[in-house]
Amino acid sequence: MKNPTVAVLLILLGVYFLLSNLGLITVSIRQIIGVWWPLIPIAVGVSWLLSSRKR
């Protein structure tokens, strides 16, 4: 696997659900996405920019 981004996202999602089921965190994904959704297109844009520079 050249780009481990998907693997890291799956690990983080699994850790979130585990901690949520154990009652160690009370933040909902809906709250996180509601506040931090602009970070997603920024990260995608930066990723595209950096990957085009490598070629």
Secondary structure as the mmCIF struct_conf table of DSSP 4:
data_model
#
loop_
_struct_conf.conf_type_id
_struct_conf.id
_struct_conf.beg_label_comp_id
_struct_conf.beg_label_asym_id
_struct_conf.beg_label_seq_id
_struct_conf.end_label_comp_id
_struct_conf.end_label_asym_id
_struct_conf.end_label_seq_id
TURN_TY1_P TURN_TY1_P1 PRO A 4 PRO A 4
HELX_RH_AL_P HELX_RH_AL_P1 THR A 5 ASN A 21
TURN_TY1_P TURN_TY1_P2 LEU A 22 GLY A 23
BEND BEND1 LEU A 24 LEU A 24
HELX_RH_AL_P HELX_RH_AL_P2 ILE A 29 TRP A 36
TURN_TY1_P TURN_TY1_P3 TRP A 37 PRO A 38
HELX_RH_AL_P HELX_RH_AL_P3 LEU A 39 LYS A 54
#
